Amino acid sequence: MALTLNALSRGEKKSASLRAENLIPAELYGPEVENRGVALEYDDFVKIYDEAGESSLIELCLPDGKSVSILIGGVQLHPISGKYIHVDLPAFSFIRFPANTFMLICAKCP
């Protein structure tokens, strides 16, 4: 099942005013994505984060209609309330190889 999360435009709003509106400030970044601040609905984020964690791909729907595959990166919690206060959203890009391509991966093990 594909997981989707809707991002809202952050505009010029400060983080504290976003949190007062039950939104989480987030930063979207990646090699093929322009870095930008977005806001996420708190309840929607909690549902997706509980299901996906930090290791599942999520489709982020941006306010301009585009969508980006992301992982949930660093999550910051309020030290007293334990509520989410900020999220990093690294974009994930797929590398496509032609059919019948062989790869040799070397790694040094301790």
Residue, then its C-alpha position, 0 to 999 in steps of 0.5 A: m500500500a502506497l503511503t501519501l502525505n500532503a504538504l502545505s505551503r509554509g509561506e512566511k509563517k514562523s514555526a511557533s505560529l505553525r505549531a499553534e495551528n496544529l501544523i509541523p514545520a518541515e524541511l524538504y531537500g534532496p539532490e533533484v529537489e529544490n530545498r524548501g520549507v513546508a508544513l504538515e498536518y500534525d495528525d496526518f504526520v503521526k499516522i504516517y510516521d507510526e506506519a512507515g517509520e524512518s525506513s519506508l518510502i512515502e509519496l509527498c504531495l506538494p502544494d504545487g501539485k507535484s509529488v516527491s518520494i521521501l523518507i522521514g529523516g530527523v524528527q525533533l520532539h519537544p523535551i517536555s510534551g513529547k510532541y513532534i516539533h520539526v521534521d526533515l524530509p530527504a527526497f529519494s531519487f531512483i537510479r535506473f539501470p538498463a536491463n541486463t546490467f551487472m554491478l560489482i559492489c565491494a565492501k570492506c568488512p571488519 
